[in-house]
Amino acid sequence: MLTHEGEITVPVDLCLPDGRLNPGAVGWTRRPLHRANLRGWGRDKRWEYWGIVTPSHVVGLVASSLDYAGLHGVYVLDRATGVETVKDVVVPLARGAVLPERSGA
């Protein structure tokens, strides 16, 4: 069976009021349009991941808030030497980064 998720072109809530996945949020977007409207301690997990690729380096950055902890990290690959540098930090019992409900806002 072939399935196809359509393009979402207007802002949409990720969840229904009862916390279940909003069927209207299933699909893909050309820019951030999903609003992470999760509620309740332990459920409000948000993160941003940014990847940057240049001829000389590959960089990955992550900032997250998991309600019970924050997790932040950086990854750098020097393409000329093959040297990778990775640094992750976990902040227990902290909200971590304060992230907006919609990525990129």
C-alpha positions in Angstrom: 0.0 0.0 0.0 1.4 3.4 -1.0 0.9 6.3 1.4 1.6 9.9 0.8 1.7 12.8 3.3 0.8 16.1 1.8 2.5 19.5 2.2 1.4 21.6 5.1 1.3 25.3 4.1 -0.3 27.0 7.1 0.6 26.9 10.9 -0.7 23.8 12.6 -0.8 22.5 16.2 1.1 19.2 16.7 -1.4 17.9 19.2 -5.1 17.8 19.8 -6.4 19.3 23.1 -6.4 15.8 24.6 -2.7 15.3 23.8 -3.0 12.9 20.9 -1.3 13.6 17.5 -3.3 16.0 15.4 -4.0 14.2 12.1 -3.7 17.6 10.3 -0.1 17.9 11.5 1.0 14.8 9.5 2.9 15.9 6.5 5.9 18.0 5.4 6.7 21.7 5.3 9.1 23.9 3.4 9.6 26.0 6.6 8.7 25.4 10.3 4.9 25.5 10.7 4.3 23.0 13.5 3.5 24.4 16.9 4.6 22.2 19.7 1.6 22.6 21.9 2.4 19.7 24.4 1.4 20.3 28.0 2.2 18.6 31.2 5.5 18.0 33.0 7.7 15.4 31.3 5.8 15.8 28.0 7.1 19.2 26.8 10.2 18.1 24.9 11.6 20.7 22.5 14.9 20.8 20.6 16.6 22.6 17.8 19.2 21.0 15.6 21.1 23.0 13.1 23.5 21.5 10.6 26.0 23.6 8.7 28.1 22.2 5.9 31.0 24.2 4.2 33.8 23.0 2.0 36.1 22.9 5.0 33.9 21.9 8.0 30.7 20.2 9.0 29.0 21.6 12.1 26.1 20.3 14.1 24.5 22.2 17.0 21.7 21.0 19.3 19.9 22.8 22.1 17.1 21.1 24.0 14.7 21.4 26.8 13.3 18.1 28.1 11.4 19.3 31.1 13.6 17.3 33.5 16.9 18.1 31.9 18.7 20.2 29.3 20.9 18.7 26.6 23.1 20.8 24.5 25.8 19.7 22.1 28.2 20.8 19.3 29.9 18.6 16.7 32.6 19.8 14.4 34.3 17.8 11.6 37.4 19.3 10.0 37.0 17.9 6.5 40.7 18.4 5.6 42.1 16.4 8.5 39.1 14.2 9.4 39.4 15.3 13.0 36.0 15.3 14.9 35.3 17.4 17.9 32.2 16.6 20.0 31.0 18.2 23.2 27.7 17.4 24.9 26.4 18.9 28.2 23.5 17.5 30.2 22.0 19.8 32.8 19.8 17.6 35.1 16.6 18.9 36.7 16.7 22.0 34.5 14.5 23.2 31.7 17.6 23.7 29.5 17.1 26.1 26.7 13.9 28.2 26.5 12.6 27.3 23.1 9.6 28.8 21.2 6.6 26.7 20.4 7.4 27.0 16.7 10.9 26.3 15.5 12.7 29.3 14.2 10.3 31.8 15.8 
